[in-house]
Amino acid sequence: MTKASGAYPLARCKVIYLVRHGQATHNKARLESPDDSVYKSEAYFDAPLTDLGWYQAQYLREHVTLTGAIKPQLVVTSPLSRCIQTAIGVFGSGKPIRSSEPTDTALMLTNVAGTHPSVSSKCCPKFMAVEWCREHLGIHPCDRRQDITTLQTQYPAVDFTDILSDQDIHWKPDTREQPQEVRYRARGFANWLLNQTEQKIAVVSHSGFIWEFTRLFGADLSRQVKEELQGGYANCEVRSVLLVDKVGIEQPFGKTDFAGCSAKYFPGQ
């Protein structure tokens, strides 16, 4: 019985909604190409979503809205355009900004993504872009990001302050990040997530990164459950996982716990 179950303090757990981005232009090109040469083409630099990718994000948004089961308090995204756009398409307000309201900031401006209208940040959780959850770095232009100053102009309400360099200093034209390097980065990201104050966090990332991230865990799981955790992700697929802080990474217990009162607080009882 003990091997088939586990109990952890809720205050040491995060609900993570792992989302792979929708179809991007390099994904579409690869479907039409006999090999992987498209990944090395500058034509797919920072590949944005295709029309199908936007439809996929819309379908996921409808699922999130109708079920009410996925309610992130924070949306974390890779700074690549296809992930930012997916995050906005799924978890954004779905409404254009109102110029008559000076406090209405845009998650995305009009025509940033083709003919798509602006998207307001009203009544949305915080959106934050971080380098931690990027795809394998190097060689492929589709995995090279734009300058942060450009992205901030396109997505004004997305928080880019965690990214220290304006230019993409991590991407190298002649060196591809190895799986063990991505997994090391993924472990740092797991610790970063555990240190956030929000308990329910959506993470919009890439298939390669999610593959390595989920492989940090699961050694104690059955084959069936491990597959549920680690199986490959389709475009705009979401799976909810529980991230557990087993050692206590400077994370105080939350409001779900109460220490109780000793007898000295109740004189005469």
C-alpha positions as CSV (number, residue, x, y, z in Angstrom):
1,M,0.0,0.0,0.0
2,T,2.7,2.5,0.9
3,K,4.6,1.9,-2.4
4,A,1.5,2.7,-4.4
5,S,0.6,6.0,-2.7
6,G,2.2,9.1,-1.3
7,A,1.2,12.0,1.0
8,Y,2.8,15.5,0.9
9,P,2.0,18.8,2.6
10,L,-0.3,20.8,0.3
11,A,1.6,24.0,1.1
12,R,4.7,22.3,-0.4
13,C,3.0,21.5,-3.7
14,K,2.4,23.5,-6.9
15,V,-0.2,22.6,-9.6
16,I,1.6,23.0,-12.9
17,Y,-0.4,23.1,-16.1
18,L,2.1,22.1,-18.8
19,V,1.2,23.4,-22.2
20,R,3.0,22.8,-25.5
21,H,2.6,25.7,-28.0
22,G,0.3,25.5,-31.0
23,Q,1.4,24.7,-34.5
24,A,4.1,27.2,-35.6
25,T,5.4,28.0,-39.1
26,H,8.4,25.6,-38.7
27,N,6.1,22.8,-37.6
28,K,4.0,23.2,-40.7
29,A,7.0,23.4,-43.0
30,R,8.4,20.2,-41.5
31,L,5.2,18.4,-42.3
32,E,5.7,19.4,-45.9
33,S,9.4,18.6,-46.0
34,P,11.1,15.2,-46.4
35,D,13.8,16.1,-43.8
36,D,14.7,18.4,-40.9
37,S,16.5,21.0,-43.1
38,V,13.7,23.5,-42.6
39,Y,14.8,23.9,-38.9
40,K,18.0,25.5,-40.2
41,S,16.3,28.0,-42.4
42,E,16.3,31.7,-41.4
43,A,12.8,31.9,-42.9
44,Y,11.5,30.4,-39.6
45,F,13.4,32.7,-37.2
46,D,11.4,32.8,-34.0
47,A,8.6,30.9,-35.7
48,P,5.1,32.3,-34.8
49,L,1.8,30.5,-34.8
50,T,0.1,29.5,-38.0
51,D,-3.6,30.0,-38.5
52,L,-4.0,26.4,-37.4
53,G,-1.9,27.1,-34.3
54,W,-4.3,30.0,-33.4
55,Y,-7.3,27.7,-33.9
56,Q,-5.7,25.1,-31.6
57,A,-5.2,27.8,-28.9
58,Q,-8.8,28.8,-29.3
59,Y,-10.0,25.2,-28.9
60,L,-7.9,24.8,-25.7
61,R,-9.2,28.1,-24.4
62,E,-12.8,26.9,-24.9
63,H,-11.9,23.7,-23.0
64,V,-10.3,25.8,-20.2
65,T,-13.4,28.1,-20.0
66,L,-16.1,25.4,-20.2
67,T,-14.6,23.0,-17.7
68,G,-13.3,25.6,-15.2
69,A,-10.7,23.0,-14.1
70,I,-7.7,24.9,-15.1
71,K,-7.3,28.3,-13.3
72,P,-3.8,29.5,-13.2
73,Q,-2.8,32.3,-10.9
74,L,0.4,32.9,-13.0
75,V,1.1,32.2,-16.7
76,V,4.8,31.5,-17.4
77,T,5.9,31.3,-21.0
78,S,9.0,30.8,-23.1
79,P,10.0,34.1,-24.7
80,L,9.6,32.6,-28.2
81,S,6.7,34.1,-30.1
82,R,4.8,30.8,-30.6
83,C,4.7,30.3,-26.9
84,I,3.8,33.9,-26.0
85,Q,1.0,33.8,-28.6
86,T,-0.3,30.4,-27.4
87,A,-0.3,31.7,-23.8
88,I,-2.3,34.7,-24.8
89,G,-4.6,32.7,-27.0
90,V,-5.4,30.3,-24.2
91,F,-5.2,32.3,-21.0
92,G,-5.7,35.9,-22.2
93,S,-9.0,37.8,-22.0
94,G,-10.0,37.1,-25.5
95,K,-11.2,40.7,-25.8
96,P,-9.5,43.6,-27.6
97,I,-8.2,46.6,-25.7
98,R,-10.4,49.6,-25.3
99,S,-8.6,52.8,-26.2
100,S,-11.2,54.7,-24.1
101,E,-9.8,53.1,-21.0
102,P,-6.3,54.4,-20.2
103,T,-5.6,51.6,-17.7
104,D,-6.4,48.8,-20.3
105,T,-3.0,47.4,-21.3
106,A,-2.6,45.0,-24.2
107,L,-1.2,41.5,-23.8
108,M,-0.8,41.7,-27.6
109,L,-1.1,44.6,-29.9
110,T,-3.1,44.6,-33.1
111,N,-1.5,43.0,-36.2
112,V,1.5,41.6,-34.2
113,A,0.4,38.1,-35.3
114,G,-0.8,38.7,-38.8
115,T,-4.3,40.1,-38.8
116,H,-5.2,39.2,-35.3
117,P,-6.7,42.0,-33.2
118,S,-5.2,43.2,-29.9
119,V,-5.8,41.3,-26.7
120,S,-6.6,43.0,-23.4
121,S,-5.0,42.1,-20.1
122,K,-8.1,42.9,-18.2
123,C,-9.2,40.2,-15.6
124,C,-6.2,38.0,-16.5
125,P,-3.6,36.4,-14.4
126,K,0.0,37.8,-14.5
127,F,1.9,36.8,-17.7
128,M,5.7,36.3,-17.3
129,A,8.3,35.3,-19.9
130,V,11.4,33.5,-18.7
131,E,14.5,31.9,-20.4
132,W,14.3,28.8,-18.2
133,C,11.7,27.0,-20.3
134,R,13.0,27.6,-23.8
135,E,13.5,24.9,-26.4
136,H,16.9,23.3,-27.1
137,L,19.2,26.3,-27.8
138,G,21.4,26.8,-30.9
139,I,21.7,26.1,-34.6
140,H,17.9,26.3,-35.4
141,P,16.8,29.9,-36.1
142,C,13.2,28.9,-35.1
143,D,14.5,28.6,-31.6
144,R,16.2,32.0,-31.5
145,R,14.2,34.7,-29.8
146,Q,13.8,38.4,-30.8
147,D,15.3,41.2,-28.7
148,I,13.4,41.9,-25.5
149,T,12.8,45.5,-26.5
150,T,10.9,44.3,-29.6
151,L,8.9,41.7,-27.6
152,Q,8.0,44.3,-25.0
153,T,6.6,46.6,-27.7
154,Q,4.5,43.7,-29.2
155,Y,3.3,42.3,-25.9
156,P,3.2,45.3,-23.4
157,A,1.5,43.5,-20.5
158,V,3.8,40.5,-20.5
159,D,6.5,40.8,-17.8
160,F,10.0,40.3,-19.3
161,T,11.9,41.6,-16.2
162,D,13.3,38.1,-15.4
163,I,15.3,38.2,-18.7
164,L,18.5,40.1,-18.2
165,S,19.9,40.4,-21.7
166,D,18.1,42.3,-24.5
167,Q,19.7,40.2,-27.2
168,D,19.6,36.4,-27.3
169,I,23.1,35.6,-25.9
170,H,22.2,32.0,-25.1
171,W,21.5,30.8,-28.8
172,K,24.7,29.8,-30.7
173,P,24.7,29.4,-34.5
174,D,27.1,26.4,-34.5
175,T,26.3,24.5,-31.2
176,R,23.1,22.8,-30.2
177,E,22.3,22.4,-26.5
178,Q,22.5,18.8,-25.4
179,P,19.7,16.9,-23.6
180,Q,21.7,16.7,-20.4
181,E,22.2,20.5,-20.5
182,V,18.4,21.1,-21.1
183,R,17.7,18.8,-18.2
184,Y,20.0,20.8,-15.9
185,R,18.2,23.9,-17.0
186,A,14.9,22.2,-16.3
187,R,16.0,21.4,-12.8
188,G,16.7,25.0,-12.2
189,F,13.3,25.9,-13.6
190,A,11.6,23.4,-11.2
191,N,13.3,25.2,-8.2
192,W,12.3,28.5,-9.7
193,L,8.6,27.4,-9.9
194,L,8.7,26.2,-6.3
195,N,9.8,29.6,-5.1
196,Q,6.9,31.5,-6.7
197,T,4.2,32.6,-4.4
198,E,1.4,31.3,-6.7
199,Q,0.2,27.7,-6.2
200,K,-1.4,27.2,-9.6
201,I,0.9,28.0,-12.5
202,A,0.5,27.5,-16.3
203,V,3.7,26.9,-18.2
204,V,3.7,27.3,-22.0
205,S,6.8,25.7,-23.5
206,H,8.2,23.4,-26.2
207,S,8.1,19.7,-26.8
208,G,11.8,19.2,-26.3
209,F,11.9,21.1,-23.0
210,I,8.8,19.5,-21.6
211,W,10.3,16.1,-22.6
212,E,13.4,16.8,-20.4
213,F,11.5,18.5,-17.6
214,T,9.1,15.6,-17.0
215,R,12.1,13.2,-17.1
216,L,13.4,14.8,-13.9
217,F,10.6,12.9,-12.1
218,G,8.8,9.6,-12.2
219,A,11.4,7.1,-11.1
220,D,9.0,5.7,-8.5
221,L,6.0,5.5,-10.9
222,S,4.5,2.5,-12.6
223,R,5.0,2.3,-16.4
224,Q,1.4,3.4,-17.0
225,V,1.6,6.5,-14.7
226,K,5.1,7.4,-16.0
227,E,3.8,7.4,-19.5
228,E,1.0,9.8,-18.4
229,L,3.7,12.1,-17.0
230,Q,6.3,11.8,-19.7
231,G,4.6,10.9,-23.0
232,G,5.1,13.3,-25.9
233,Y,2.9,16.3,-26.2
234,A,0.8,17.3,-29.3
235,N,0.5,20.9,-30.3
236,C,-1.6,22.8,-27.7
237,E,-1.9,19.7,-25.4
238,V,-2.1,20.4,-21.7
239,R,-1.5,18.1,-18.8
240,S,-1.7,19.0,-15.1
241,V,1.0,17.8,-12.8
242,L,1.8,18.3,-9.1
243,L,5.3,19.6,-8.4
244,V,6.3,18.7,-4.8
245,D,9.0,20.5,-2.7
246,K,10.3,17.5,-0.8
247,V,13.2,19.4,0.9
248,G,11.7,22.8,1.7
249,I,13.1,25.4,-0.7
250,E,12.5,28.5,1.5
251,Q,8.8,28.1,0.9
252,P,6.7,29.0,4.0
253,F,3.5,27.1,4.8
254,G,0.4,28.7,3.4
255,K,-3.1,29.4,4.6
256,T,-4.1,25.8,4.2
257,D,-2.3,25.0,7.5
258,F,-3.0,26.1,11.0
259,A,-0.6,25.4,14.0
260,G,-3.4,25.0,16.5
261,C,-3.3,26.4,20.1
262,S,-1.8,24.9,23.2
263,A,-3.7,24.6,26.5
264,K,-2.1,27.7,27.9
265,Y,-4.3,29.8,25.5
266,F,-7.4,28.4,27.2
267,P,-7.1,29.0,30.9
268,G,-9.6,27.1,33.1
269,Q,-10.3,24.5,30.4
